[in-house]
Amino acid sequence: MKKLVFILVLMVTGLSANAQNGAKIEFKEETINYGEVYKGVDSGKRTFEFTNTGNEPLIIKDAKSSCGCTVPTKPTEPIAPGKKGVIEVQYNMNPGPISKTITVETNAINKENGMIALRIKGTVLVKEEKSLLEKKAPGPLSK
């Protein structure tokens, strides 16, 4: 009987240890706030930094944006356990509010189906430029 209990304990311990094997992804931040930025001044480039906290290589299978105005670039090589990587995002700086989602598909076991939703937000402003040819309002001395 003691041998049977011992074998069961070993099996349960072995199963739980195997359940922890795999790649795990932890992002420094999952939302980047651009704040208020100016078109033509800010490039629109940002990076999402992550670490593989698992014990197997992390593979970024795909990175897709919710629209064509945001282009993500993913690593092409697996990320070794304990190493860092980045997903670069280029927003095209259309004036107005920014609220976009980048869906990242991985082999990470700590995210449901290996999927992570990254977000960018903020507001793109246009700098007012005064033309030198613009007429000035008449002053009290002009007729």
Order of alpha helices (4+ residues) and beta strands (2+ residues): alpha-beta-beta-beta-beta-beta-beta-beta-beta
